[in-house]
C-alpha cells in the first residue's frame, strides 16, 4: 500500500501535518522570534519563549549584557583605586619631630603616647 504525503501549511510538519516544524510553536504553529543567541520553546506545546545563551538577555535574546557588566566592574575598580589614593593623601605624614612624647615628665619612668 502507498499512502500519499500531506503537503503541510507553513509552520506545520509530520506525515499528517499535526506537529509544528522546527522554529515554530503553539497550537497554530506560529514562527518563533528568537535571535541567534536564543533557543525557542517550540512545538505544539511550546509557548515561543526564548531561552538565552549566557551573557544574552531580552525577549528575543538580542541584548548582550557582558559589556555592561565589564563597564560596571571597571567603574567599581576605579572608585576603589581613587578611594585608596585619597585615603593615602589624607594620611598625616610622619616627620622626624613626631617622636614619642612623654605623657608625664619625670625622673626617667615616663609614660609614652601610643604610636599613631
Biopython code that builds the backbone (N, CA, C, O; Angstrom):
import numpy as np
from Bio.PDB.StructureBuilder import StructureBuilder

atoms = [
    (1, "UNK", "N", (0.833, -1.178, 0.000)),
    (1, "UNK", "CA", (0.000, 0.000, 0.000)),
    (1, "UNK", "C", (0.875, 1.238, 0.000)),
    (1, "UNK", "O", (1.955, 1.244, 0.590)),
    (2, "UNK", "N", (0.428, 2.246, -0.636)),
    (2, "UNK", "CA", (1.155, 3.507, -0.733)),
    (2, "UNK", "C", (0.254, 4.628, -0.239)),
    (2, "UNK", "O", (-0.839, 4.846, -0.761)),
    (3, "UNK", "N", (0.741, 5.342, 0.791)),
    (3, "UNK", "CA", (-0.023, 6.464, 1.313)),
    (3, "UNK", "C", (0.632, 7.757, 0.854)),
    (3, "UNK", "O", (1.844, 7.918, 1.001)),
    (4, "UNK", "N", (-0.132, 8.666, 0.311)),
    (4, "UNK", "CA", (0.464, 9.929, -0.153)),
    (4, "UNK", "C", (0.886, 10.799, 1.038)),
    (4, "UNK", "O", (0.234, 10.783, 2.083)),
    (5, "UNK", "N", (1.974, 11.555, 0.877)),
    (5, "UNK", "CA", (2.428, 12.505, 1.902)),
    (5, "UNK", "C", (1.531, 13.738, 1.850)),
    (5, "UNK", "O", (1.101, 14.176, 0.783)),
    (6, "UNK", "N", (1.271, 14.270, 3.010)),
    (6, "UNK", "CA", (0.487, 15.502, 3.072)),
    (6, "UNK", "C", (1.385, 16.679, 2.717)),
    (6, "UNK", "O", (2.578, 16.675, 3.018)),
    (7, "UNK", "N", (0.824, 17.647, 2.099)),
    (7, "UNK", "CA", (1.512, 18.900, 1.852)),
    (7, "UNK", "C", (1.069, 19.846, 2.971)),
    (7, "UNK", "O", (-0.066, 20.322, 2.983)),
    (8, "UNK", "N", (1.979, 20.110, 3.906)),
    (8, "UNK", "CA", (1.628, 20.877, 5.112)),
    (8, "UNK", "C", (1.642, 22.373, 4.863)),
    (8, "UNK", "O", (2.374, 22.874, 4.009)),
    (9, "UNK", "N", (0.823, 23.069, 5.622)),
    (9, "UNK", "CA", (0.834, 24.527, 5.619)),
    (9, "UNK", "C", (2.144, 24.991, 6.258)),
    (9, "UNK", "O", (2.762, 24.226, 6.998)),
    (10, "UNK", "N", (2.584, 26.227, 5.991)),
    (10, "UNK", "CA", (3.815, 26.732, 6.604)),
    (10, "UNK", "C", (3.743, 26.649, 8.134)),
    (10, "UNK", "O", (2.751, 27.045, 8.746)),
    (11, "UNK", "N", (4.808, 26.130, 8.727)),
    (11, "UNK", "CA", (4.885, 26.003, 10.175)),
    (11, "UNK", "C", (4.506, 24.629, 10.687)),
    (11, "UNK", "O", (4.831, 24.287, 11.824)),
    (12, "UNK", "N", (3.833, 23.842, 9.884)),
    (12, "UNK", "CA", (3.420, 22.501, 10.299)),
    (12, "UNK", "C", (4.331, 21.464, 9.665)),
    (12, "UNK", "O", (4.943, 21.705, 8.624)),
    (13, "UNK", "N", (4.413, 20.297, 10.316)),
    (13, "UNK", "CA", (5.251, 19.211, 9.807)),
    (13, "UNK", "C", (4.660, 17.880, 10.257)),
    (13, "UNK", "O", (3.643, 17.853, 10.950)),
    (14, "UNK", "N", (5.269, 16.818, 9.881)),
    (14, "UNK", "CA", (4.968, 15.409, 10.169)),
    (14, "UNK", "C", (4.144, 14.828, 9.016)),
    (14, "UNK", "O", (3.676, 15.550, 8.136)),
    (15, "UNK", "N", (3.985, 13.538, 9.050)),
    (15, "UNK", "CA", (3.301, 12.837, 7.951)),
    (15, "UNK", "C", (1.870, 13.330, 7.783)),
    (15, "UNK", "O", (1.367, 13.390, 6.661)),
    (16, "UNK", "N", (1.208, 13.682, 8.881)),
    (16, "UNK", "CA", (-0.178, 14.158, 8.765)),
    (16, "UNK", "C", (-0.321, 15.639, 9.145)),
    (16, "UNK", "O", (-1.427, 16.117, 9.396)),
    (17, "UNK", "N", (0.803, 16.354, 9.185)),
    (17, "UNK", "CA", (0.831, 17.804, 9.445)),
    (17, "UNK", "C", (0.242, 18.175, 10.810)),
    (17, "UNK", "O", (-0.351, 19.243, 10.969)),
    (18, "UNK", "N", (0.408, 17.296, 11.780)),
    (18, "UNK", "CA", (-0.174, 17.552, 13.097)),
    (18, "UNK", "C", (0.832, 18.145, 14.088)),
    (18, "UNK", "O", (0.459, 18.477, 15.213)),
    (19, "UNK", "N", (2.077, 18.280, 13.696)),
    (19, "UNK", "CA", (3.113, 18.819, 14.567)),
    (19, "UNK", "C", (3.658, 20.118, 13.982)),
    (19, "UNK", "O", (3.488, 20.411, 12.799)),
    (20, "UNK", "N", (4.318, 20.889, 14.851)),
    (20, "UNK", "CA", (4.980, 22.112, 14.379)),
    (20, "UNK", "C", (6.342, 21.755, 13.798)),
    (20, "UNK", "O", (7.034, 20.870, 14.301)),
    (21, "UNK", "N", (6.705, 22.441, 12.757)),
    (21, "UNK", "CA", (8.050, 22.312, 12.195)),
    (21, "UNK", "C", (9.025, 22.978, 13.164)),
    (21, "UNK", "O", (8.606, 23.752, 14.024)),
    (22, "UNK", "N", (10.319, 22.687, 13.034)),
    (22, "UNK", "CA", (11.323, 23.333, 13.866)),
    (22, "UNK", "C", (11.271, 24.841, 13.709)),
    (22, "UNK", "O", (11.161, 25.353, 12.594)),
    (23, "UNK", "N", (11.349, 25.547, 14.819)),
    (23, "UNK", "CA", (11.298, 27.009, 14.786)),
    (23, "UNK", "C", (9.886, 27.562, 14.835)),
    (23, "UNK", "O", (9.678, 28.755, 14.616)),
    (24, "UNK", "N", (8.903, 26.696, 15.123)),
    (24, "UNK", "CA", (7.505, 27.113, 15.225)),
    (24, "UNK", "C", (6.929, 26.589, 16.534)),
    (24, "UNK", "O", (7.421, 25.600, 17.077)),
    (25, "UNK", "N", (5.893, 27.243, 17.042)),
    (25, "UNK", "CA", (5.339, 26.855, 18.340)),
    (25, "UNK", "C", (3.837, 27.090, 18.420)),
    (25, "UNK", "O", (3.254, 27.797, 17.599)),
    (26, "UNK", "N", (3.224, 26.473, 19.439)),
    (26, "UNK", "CA", (1.827, 26.700, 19.775)),
    (26, "UNK", "C", (0.863, 25.882, 18.947)),
    (26, "UNK", "O", (1.267, 25.203, 18.004)),
    (27, "UNK", "N", (-0.421, 25.945, 19.298)),
    (27, "UNK", "CA", (-1.438, 25.162, 18.595)),
    (27, "UNK", "C", (-1.559, 25.514, 17.110)),
    (27, "UNK", "O", (-1.944, 24.676, 16.294)),
    (28, "UNK", "N", (-1.226, 26.765, 16.770)),
    (28, "UNK", "CA", (-1.323, 27.182, 15.361)),
    (28, "UNK", "C", (0.036, 27.251, 14.688)),
    (28, "UNK", "O", (0.149, 27.748, 13.567)),
    (29, "UNK", "N", (1.089, 26.748, 15.374)),
    (29, "UNK", "CA", (2.459, 26.701, 14.836)),
    (29, "UNK", "C", (2.929, 28.055, 14.303)),
    (29, "UNK", "O", (3.227, 28.215, 13.119)),
    (30, "UNK", "N", (2.983, 29.014, 15.214)),
    (30, "UNK", "CA", (3.483, 30.351, 14.876)),
    (30, "UNK", "C", (5.005, 30.318, 14.811)),
    (30, "UNK", "O", (5.646, 29.495, 15.464)),
    (31, "UNK", "N", (5.572, 31.216, 14.020)),
    (31, "UNK", "CA", (7.030, 31.278, 13.875)),
    (31, "UNK", "C", (7.669, 31.846, 15.135)),
    (31, "UNK", "O", (7.211, 32.853, 15.676)),
    (32, "UNK", "N", (8.731, 31.191, 15.598)),
    (32, "UNK", "CA", (9.498, 31.688, 16.750)),
    (32, "UNK", "C", (10.224, 32.966, 16.345)),
    (32, "UNK", "O", (10.566, 33.166, 15.180)),
    (33, "UNK", "N", (10.451, 33.826, 17.340)),
    (33, "UNK", "CA", (11.073, 35.117, 17.053)),
    (33, "UNK", "C", (12.370, 35.314, 17.832)),
    (33, "UNK", "O", (12.727, 36.446, 18.155)),
    (34, "UNK", "N", (13.079, 34.228, 18.137)),
    (34, "UNK", "CA", (14.324, 34.341, 18.896)),
    (34, "UNK", "C", (15.468, 34.772, 17.992)),
    (34, "UNK", "O", (15.527, 34.424, 16.812)),
    (35, "UNK", "N", (16.377, 35.544, 18.585)),
    (35, "UNK", "CA", (17.609, 35.919, 17.910)),
    (35, "UNK", "C", (18.521, 34.685, 17.835)),
    (35, "UNK", "O", (18.195, 33.631, 18.380)),
    (36, "UNK", "N", (19.641, 34.824, 17.169)),
    (36, "UNK", "CA", (20.579, 33.704, 17.010)),
    (36, "UNK", "C", (21.134, 33.222, 18.348)),
    (36, "UNK", "O", (21.647, 32.107, 18.430)),
    (37, "UNK", "N", (21.039, 34.051, 19.414)),
    (37, "UNK", "CA", (21.578, 33.676, 20.722)),
    (37, "UNK", "C", (20.503, 33.100, 21.641)),
    (37, "UNK", "O", (20.708, 32.998, 22.850)),
    (38, "UNK", "N", (19.366, 32.726, 21.075)),
    (38, "UNK", "CA", (18.282, 32.150, 21.861)),
    (38, "UNK", "C", (17.743, 30.888, 21.237)),
    (38, "UNK", "O", (17.844, 30.683, 20.028)),
    (39, "UNK", "N", (17.171, 30.043, 22.070)),
    (39, "UNK", "CA", (16.549, 28.793, 21.627)),
    (39, "UNK", "C", (15.077, 28.894, 21.973)),
    (39, "UNK", "O", (14.712, 29.144, 23.121)),
    (40, "UNK", "N", (14.236, 28.698, 20.973)),
    (40, "UNK", "CA", (12.796, 28.832, 21.137)),
    (40, "UNK", "C", (12.204, 27.613, 21.843)),
    (40, "UNK", "O", (12.611, 26.479, 21.595)),
    (41, "UNK", "N", (11.235, 27.865, 22.728)),
    (41, "UNK", "CA", (10.436, 26.795, 23.325)),
    (41, "UNK", "C", (9.388, 26.445, 22.267)),
    (41, "UNK", "O", (8.281, 26.983, 22.262)),
    (42, "UNK", "N", (9.762, 25.546, 21.390)),
    (42, "UNK", "CA", (8.969, 25.274, 20.190)),
    (42, "UNK", "C", (8.089, 24.040, 20.343)),
    (42, "UNK", "O", (8.084, 23.385, 21.385)),
    (43, "UNK", "N", (7.351, 23.741, 19.290)),
    (43, "UNK", "CA", (6.447, 22.590, 19.266)),
    (43, "UNK", "C", (5.026, 23.006, 19.591)),
    (43, "UNK", "O", (4.781, 24.142, 19.997)),
    (44, "UNK", "N", (4.091, 22.084, 19.412)),
    (44, "UNK", "CA", (2.669, 22.390, 19.653)),
    (44, "UNK", "C", (2.430, 22.805, 21.101)),
    (44, "UNK", "O", (1.576, 23.651, 21.367)),
    (45, "UNK", "N", (3.175, 22.220, 22.040)),
    (45, "UNK", "CA", (3.011, 22.581, 23.449)),
    (45, "UNK", "C", (3.895, 23.733, 23.885)),
    (45, "UNK", "O", (3.820, 24.164, 25.036)),
    (46, "UNK", "N", (4.731, 24.242, 22.991)),
    (46, "UNK", "CA", (5.636, 25.337, 23.333)),
    (46, "UNK", "C", (4.923, 26.673, 23.399)),
    (46, "UNK", "O", (3.841, 26.851, 22.840)),
    (47, "UNK", "N", (5.562, 27.619, 24.103)),
    (47, "UNK", "CA", (4.961, 28.956, 24.223)),
    (47, "UNK", "C", (5.737, 30.027, 23.468)),
    (47, "UNK", "O", (5.387, 31.206, 23.520)),
    (48, "UNK", "N", (6.800, 29.614, 22.760)),
    (48, "UNK", "CA", (7.563, 30.567, 21.948)),
    (48, "UNK", "C", (8.580, 31.385, 22.713)),
    (48, "UNK", "O", (9.278, 32.205, 22.118)),
    (49, "UNK", "N", (8.682, 31.183, 24.024)),
    (49, "UNK", "CA", (9.685, 31.937, 24.794)),
    (49, "UNK", "C", (11.083, 31.548, 24.346)),
    (49, "UNK", "O", (11.337, 30.419, 23.925)),
    (50, "UNK", "N", (11.966, 32.504, 24.449)),
    (50, "UNK", "CA", (13.353, 32.274, 24.061)),
    (50, "UNK", "C", (14.193, 31.979, 25.296)),
    (50, "UNK", "O", (14.118, 32.703, 26.289)),
    (51, "UNK", "N", (14.978, 30.937, 25.238)),
    (51, "UNK", "CA", (15.934, 30.585, 26.283)),
    (51, "UNK", "C", (17.284, 31.088, 25.814)),
    (51, "UNK", "O", (17.825, 30.601, 24.822)),
    (52, "UNK", "N", (17.827, 32.061, 26.527)),
    (52, "UNK", "CA", (19.026, 32.768, 26.079)),
    (52, "UNK", "C", (20.326, 32.077, 26.489)),
    (52, "UNK", "O", (20.411, 31.431, 27.533)),
    (53, "UNK", "N", (21.331, 32.237, 25.630)),
    (53, "UNK", "CA", (22.685, 31.805, 25.953)),
    (53, "UNK", "C", (23.226, 32.710, 27.063)),
    (53, "UNK", "O", (22.708, 33.799, 27.312)),
    (54, "UNK", "N", (24.289, 32.223, 27.724)),
    (54, "UNK", "CA", (24.932, 33.010, 28.773)),
    (54, "UNK", "C", (25.392, 34.355, 28.193)),
    (54, "UNK", "O", (25.864, 34.411, 27.057)),
    (55, "UNK", "N", (25.257, 35.423, 28.962)),
    (55, "UNK", "CA", (25.596, 36.809, 28.609)),
    (55, "UNK", "C", (24.551, 37.464, 27.715)),
    (55, "UNK", "O", (24.723, 38.622, 27.335)),
    (56, "UNK", "N", (23.471, 36.763, 27.365)),
    (56, "UNK", "CA", (22.446, 37.335, 26.499)),
    (56, "UNK", "C", (21.121, 37.377, 27.237)),
    (56, "UNK", "O", (20.817, 36.491, 28.036)),
    (57, "UNK", "N", (20.329, 38.414, 26.967)),
    (57, "UNK", "CA", (19.020, 38.542, 27.600)),
    (57, "UNK", "C", (18.081, 39.290, 26.660)),
    (57, "UNK", "O", (18.432, 39.605, 25.523)),
    (58, "UNK", "N", (16.899, 39.560, 27.154)),
    (58, "UNK", "CA", (15.879, 40.228, 26.361)),
    (58, "UNK", "C", (14.864, 39.221, 25.862)),
    (58, "UNK", "O", (15.116, 38.016, 25.863)),
    (59, "UNK", "N", (13.734, 39.712, 25.445)),
    (59, "UNK", "CA", (12.644, 38.845, 24.977)),
    (59, "UNK", "C", (13.091, 37.962, 23.815)),
    (59, "UNK", "O", (12.657, 36.817, 23.691)),
    (60, "UNK", "N", (13.962, 38.506, 22.968)),
    (60, "UNK", "CA", (14.437, 37.760, 21.796)),
    (60, "UNK", "C", (15.883, 37.273, 21.954)),
    (60, "UNK", "O", (16.446, 36.701, 21.021)),
    (61, "UNK", "N", (16.478, 37.491, 23.109)),
    (61, "UNK", "CA", (17.894, 37.160, 23.366)),
    (61, "UNK", "C", (18.802, 37.974, 22.449)),
    (61, "UNK", "O", (19.777, 37.461, 21.899)),
    (62, "UNK", "N", (18.470, 39.224, 22.300)),
    (62, "UNK", "CA", (19.219, 40.088, 21.391)),
    (62, "UNK", "C", (20.004, 41.180, 22.129)),
    (62, "UNK", "O", (20.517, 42.108, 21.504)),
    (63, "UNK", "N", (20.093, 41.066, 23.460)),
    (63, "UNK", "CA", (20.833, 42.055, 24.237)),
    (63, "UNK", "C", (21.990, 41.361, 24.944)),
    (63, "UNK", "O", (21.782, 40.470, 25.767)),
    (64, "UNK", "N", (23.207, 41.775, 24.617)),
    (64, "UNK", "CA", (24.413, 41.226, 25.244)),
    (64, "UNK", "C", (24.771, 42.134, 26.410)),
    (64, "UNK", "O", (25.160, 43.285, 26.211)),
    (65, "UNK", "N", (24.639, 41.616, 27.630)),
    (65, "UNK", "CA", (24.925, 42.451, 28.798)),
    (65, "UNK", "C", (26.351, 42.304, 29.313)),
    (65, "UNK", "O", (26.678, 42.910, 30.333)),
    (66, "UNK", "N", (27.207, 41.537, 28.667)),
    (66, "UNK", "CA", (28.589, 41.389, 29.115)),
    (66, "UNK", "C", (29.332, 42.735, 29.112)),
    (66, "UNK", "O", (30.017, 43.036, 30.090)),
    (67, "UNK", "N", (29.226, 43.560, 28.053)),
    (67, "UNK", "CA", (29.920, 44.859, 28.087)),
    (67, "UNK", "C", (29.474, 45.733, 29.262)),
    (67, "UNK", "O", (30.289, 46.448, 29.845)),
    (68, "UNK", "N", (28.190, 45.679, 29.612)),
    (68, "UNK", "CA", (27.684, 46.462, 30.741)),
    (68, "UNK", "C", (28.318, 45.985, 32.046)),
    (68, "UNK", "O", (28.736, 46.800, 32.869)),
    (69, "UNK", "N", (28.390, 44.666, 32.236)),
    (69, "UNK", "CA", (28.999, 44.109, 33.447)),
    (69, "UNK", "C", (30.475, 44.499, 33.519)),
    (69, "UNK", "O", (30.988, 44.818, 34.592)),
    (70, "UNK", "N", (31.150, 44.471, 32.378)),
    (70, "UNK", "CA", (32.564, 44.856, 32.357)),
    (70, "UNK", "C", (32.732, 46.332, 32.702)),
    (70, "UNK", "O", (33.651, 46.694, 33.438)),
    (71, "UNK", "N", (31.855, 47.188, 32.178)),
    (71, "UNK", "CA", (31.937, 48.620, 32.478)),
    (71, "UNK", "C", (31.687, 48.884, 33.956)),
    (71, "UNK", "O", (32.364, 49.714, 34.563)),
    (72, "UNK", "N", (30.720, 48.183, 34.535)),
    (72, "UNK", "CA", (30.436, 48.346, 35.963)),
    (72, "UNK", "C", (31.645, 47.902, 36.773)),
    (72, "UNK", "O", (32.033, 48.568, 37.733)),
    (73, "UNK", "N", (32.243, 46.772, 36.386)),
    (73, "UNK", "CA", (33.439, 46.286, 37.078)),
    (73, "UNK", "C", (34.579, 47.284, 37.011)),
    (73, "UNK", "O", (35.263, 47.518, 38.008)),
    (74, "UNK", "N", (34.788, 47.872, 35.843)),
    (74, "UNK", "CA", (35.852, 48.878, 35.696)),
    (74, "UNK", "C", (35.552, 50.114, 36.538)),
    (74, "UNK", "O", (36.447, 50.669, 37.175)),
    (75, "UNK", "N", (34.298, 50.539, 36.537)),
    (75, "UNK", "CA", (33.922, 51.720, 37.317)),
    (75, "UNK", "C", (34.135, 51.471, 38.805)),
    (75, "UNK", "O", (34.659, 52.336, 39.507)),
    (76, "UNK", "N", (33.733, 50.296, 39.293)),
    (76, "UNK", "CA", (33.927, 49.983, 40.709)),
    (76, "UNK", "C", (35.410, 49.899, 41.048)),
    (76, "UNK", "O", (35.839, 50.380, 42.097)),
    (77, "UNK", "N", (36.191, 49.291, 40.164)),
    (77, "UNK", "CA", (37.634, 49.213, 40.383)),
    (77, "UNK", "C", (38.262, 50.588, 40.445)),
    (77, "UNK", "O", (39.144, 50.835, 41.268)),
    (78, "UNK", "N", (37.813, 51.487, 39.578)),
    (78, "UNK", "CA", (38.328, 52.859, 39.568)),
    (78, "UNK", "C", (37.959, 53.584, 40.860)),
    (78, "UNK", "O", (38.783, 54.296, 41.432)),
    (79, "UNK", "N", (36.707, 53.399, 41.323)),
    (79, "UNK", "CA", (36.289, 54.046, 42.573)),
    (79, "UNK", "C", (37.121, 53.559, 43.758)),
    (79, "UNK", "O", (37.509, 54.354, 44.613)),
    (80, "UNK", "N", (37.391, 52.272, 43.808)),
    (80, "UNK", "CA", (38.209, 51.730, 44.897)),
    (80, "UNK", "C", (39.605, 52.331, 44.837)),
    (80, "UNK", "O", (40.154, 52.738, 45.861)),
    (81, "UNK", "N", (40.176, 52.387, 43.649)),
    (81, "UNK", "CA", (41.514, 52.943, 43.487)),
    (81, "UNK", "C", (41.556, 54.414, 43.898)),
    (81, "UNK", "O", (42.477, 54.837, 44.596)),
    (82, "UNK", "N", (40.575, 55.185, 43.471)),
    (82, "UNK", "CA", (40.507, 56.608, 43.831)),
    (82, "UNK", "C", (40.376, 56.754, 45.350)),
    (82, "UNK", "O", (41.007, 57.625, 45.950)),
    (83, "UNK", "N", (39.557, 55.901, 45.964)),
    (83, "UNK", "CA", (39.385, 55.949, 47.420)),
    (83, "UNK", "C", (40.677, 55.656, 48.162)),
    (83, "UNK", "O", (40.992, 56.321, 49.148)),
    (84, "UNK", "N", (41.426, 54.665, 47.695)),
    (84, "UNK", "CA", (42.698, 54.318, 48.332)),
    (84, "UNK", "C", (43.691, 55.469, 48.188)),
    (84, "UNK", "O", (44.366, 55.829, 49.153)),
    (85, "UNK", "N", (43.784, 56.041, 47.006)),
    (85, "UNK", "CA", (44.704, 57.160, 46.781)),
    (85, "UNK", "C", (44.310, 58.349, 47.652)),
    (85, "UNK", "O", (45.173, 58.990, 48.251)),
    (86, "UNK", "N", (43.014, 58.646, 47.727)),
    (86, "UNK", "CA", (42.559, 59.773, 48.555)),
    (86, "UNK", "C", (42.873, 59.521, 50.026)),
    (86, "UNK", "O", (43.301, 60.434, 50.733)),
    (87, "UNK", "N", (42.664, 58.305, 50.487)),
    (87, "UNK", "CA", (42.959, 57.986, 51.891)),
    (87, "UNK", "C", (44.449, 58.126, 52.180)),
    (87, "UNK", "O", (44.837, 58.614, 53.242)),
    (88, "UNK", "N", (45.273, 57.703, 51.246)),
    (88, "UNK", "CA", (46.716, 57.827, 51.443)),
    (88, "UNK", "C", (47.158, 59.285, 51.455)),
    (88, "UNK", "O", (48.061, 59.657, 52.205)),
    (89, "UNK", "N", (46.519, 60.112, 50.624)),
    (89, "UNK", "CA", (46.886, 61.530, 50.586)),
    (89, "UNK", "C", (46.423, 62.273, 51.832)),
    (89, "UNK", "O", (47.048, 63.252, 52.239)),
    (90, "UNK", "N", (45.337, 61.816, 52.438)),
    (90, "UNK", "CA", (44.805, 62.484, 53.624)),
    (90, "UNK", "C", (45.555, 62.062, 54.884)),
    (90, "UNK", "O", (45.453, 62.732, 55.911)),
    (91, "UNK", "N", (46.278, 61.005, 54.825)),
    (91, "UNK", "CA", (47.010, 60.499, 55.983)),
    (91, "UNK", "C", (48.130, 61.474, 56.335)),
    (91, "UNK", "O", (48.851, 61.948, 55.457)),
    (92, "UNK", "N", (48.269, 61.766, 57.620)),
    (92, "UNK", "CA", (49.288, 62.708, 58.069)),
    (92, "UNK", "C", (50.660, 62.043, 57.932)),
    (92, "UNK", "O", (50.881, 60.965, 58.483)),
    (93, "UNK", "N", (51.563, 62.663, 57.217)),
    (93, "UNK", "CA", (52.895, 62.080, 57.094)),
    (93, "UNK", "C", (53.663, 62.201, 58.405)),
    (93, "UNK", "O", (53.501, 63.177, 59.139)),
    (94, "UNK", "N", (54.489, 61.222, 58.693)),
    (94, "UNK", "CA", (55.337, 61.268, 59.893)),
    (94, "UNK", "C", (56.582, 62.070, 59.594)),
    (94, "UNK", "O", (57.223, 61.884, 58.559)),
    (95, "UNK", "N", (56.915, 62.950, 60.490)),
    (95, "UNK", "CA", (58.158, 63.701, 60.331)),
    (95, "UNK", "C", (59.101, 63.312, 61.468)),
    (95, "UNK", "O", (58.704, 62.608, 62.397)),
    (96, "UNK", "N", (60.318, 63.760, 61.394)),
    (96, "UNK", "CA", (61.297, 63.415, 62.421)),
    (96, "UNK", "C", (60.935, 64.026, 63.770)),
    (96, "UNK", "O", (61.400, 63.545, 64.803)),
    (97, "UNK", "N", (60.119, 65.068, 63.783)),
    (97, "UNK", "CA", (59.734, 65.701, 65.047)),
    (97, "UNK", "C", (58.561, 64.971, 65.700)),
    (97, "UNK", "O", (58.163, 65.310, 66.814)),
    (98, "UNK", "N", (57.999, 63.958, 65.003)),
    (98, "UNK", "CA", (56.873, 63.210, 65.545)),
    (98, "UNK", "C", (57.333, 62.031, 66.405)),
    (98, "UNK", "O", (56.777, 60.936, 66.321)),
    (99, "UNK", "N", (58.338, 62.265, 67.221)),
    (99, "UNK", "CA", (58.801, 61.193, 68.099)),
    (99, "UNK", "C", (57.864, 61.094, 69.287)),
    (99, "UNK", "O", (57.118, 62.025, 69.590)),
    (100, "UNK", "N", (57.915, 59.965, 69.945)),
    (100, "UNK", "CA", (57.039, 59.770, 71.091)),
    (100, "UNK", "C", (57.358, 60.792, 72.181)),
    (100, "UNK", "O", (58.508, 60.961, 72.587)),
    (101, "UNK", "N", (56.338, 61.446, 72.626)),
    (101, "UNK", "CA", (56.483, 62.444, 73.681)),
    (101, "UNK", "C", (55.974, 61.841, 74.998)),
    (101, "UNK", "O", (54.940, 61.172, 75.005)),
    (102, "UNK", "N", (56.670, 62.064, 76.091)),
    (102, "UNK", "CA", (56.197, 61.526, 77.372)),
    (102, "UNK", "C", (54.905, 62.200, 77.796)),
    (102, "UNK", "O", (54.728, 63.404, 77.611)),
    (103, "UNK", "N", (53.992, 61.402, 78.376)),
    (103, "UNK", "CA", (52.757, 61.960, 78.913)),
    (103, "UNK", "C", (53.025, 62.724, 80.216)),
    (103, "UNK", "O", (52.398, 63.744, 80.501)),
    (104, "UNK", "N", (53.960, 62.205, 80.982)),
    (104, "UNK", "CA", (54.282, 62.818, 82.266)),
    (104, "UNK", "C", (55.791, 62.988, 82.320)),
    (104, "UNK", "O", (56.542, 62.029, 82.141)),
    (105, "UNK", "N", (56.218, 64.191, 82.564)),
    (105, "UNK", "CA", (57.657, 64.432, 82.737)),
    (105, "UNK", "C", (58.044, 63.927, 84.115)),
    (105, "UNK", "O", (57.383, 64.227, 85.110)),
    (106, "UNK", "N", (59.113, 63.164, 84.162)),
    (106, "UNK", "CA", (59.504, 62.655, 85.469)),
    (106, "UNK", "C", (60.989, 62.344, 85.511)),
    (106, "UNK", "O", (61.780, 62.893, 84.744)),
    (107, "UNK", "N", (61.339, 61.478, 86.398)),
    (107, "UNK", "CA", (62.737, 61.174, 86.635)),
    (107, "UNK", "C", (63.238, 59.999, 85.808)),
    (107, "UNK", "O", (64.284, 59.443, 86.141)),
    (108, "UNK", "N", (62.570, 59.606, 84.781)),
    (108, "UNK", "CA", (63.057, 58.516, 83.947)),
    (108, "UNK", "C", (62.037, 57.420, 83.754)),
    (108, "UNK", "O", (62.171, 56.620, 82.828)),
    (109, "UNK", "N", (61.019, 57.353, 84.599)),
    (109, "UNK", "CA", (59.953, 56.364, 84.434)),
    (109, "UNK", "C", (58.765, 57.056, 83.765)),
    (109, "UNK", "O", (57.713, 57.232, 84.380)),
    (110, "UNK", "N", (58.943, 57.452, 82.482)),
    (110, "UNK", "CA", (57.885, 58.186, 81.805)),
    (110, "UNK", "C", (56.879, 57.239, 81.144)),
    (110, "UNK", "O", (57.212, 56.105, 80.798)),
    (111, "UNK", "N", (55.663, 57.714, 80.978)),
    (111, "UNK", "CA", (54.634, 57.041, 80.183)),
    (111, "UNK", "C", (54.619, 57.712, 78.817)),
    (111, "UNK", "O", (54.641, 58.940, 78.729)),
    (112, "UNK", "N", (54.582, 56.924, 77.764)),
    (112, "UNK", "CA", (54.642, 57.489, 76.425)),
    (112, "UNK", "C", (53.298, 57.362, 75.727)),
    (112, "UNK", "O", (52.492, 56.483, 76.034)),
    (113, "UNK", "N", (53.080, 58.277, 74.768)),
    (113, "UNK", "CA", (51.880, 58.203, 73.939)),
    (113, "UNK", "C", (51.975, 56.990, 73.034)),
    (113, "UNK", "O", (53.068, 56.511, 72.731)),
    (114, "UNK", "N", (50.852, 56.509, 72.615)),
    (114, "UNK", "CA", (50.825, 55.354, 71.701)),
    (114, "UNK", "C", (51.305, 55.776, 70.325)),
    (114, "UNK", "O", (51.204, 56.945, 69.951)),
    (115, "UNK", "N", (51.825, 54.820, 69.581)),
    (115, "UNK", "CA", (52.250, 55.080, 68.201)),
    (115, "UNK", "C", (51.031, 55.448, 67.371)),
    (115, "UNK", "O", (49.975, 54.845, 67.559)),
    (116, "UNK", "N", (51.127, 56.400, 66.474)),
    (116, "UNK", "CA", (49.989, 56.765, 65.617)),
    (116, "UNK", "C", (49.726, 55.657, 64.604)),
    (116, "UNK", "O", (48.809, 55.770, 63.790)),
]
sb = StructureBuilder()
sb.init_structure("model")
sb.init_model(0)
sb.init_chain("A")
sb.init_seg("    ")
for serial, (resi, resn, name, xyz) in enumerate(atoms, 1):
    if name == "N":
        sb.init_residue(resn, " ", resi, " ")
    sb.init_atom(name, np.array(xyz, "f"), 0.0, 1.0, " ", f" {name:<3s}", serial, name[0])
structure = sb.get_structure()
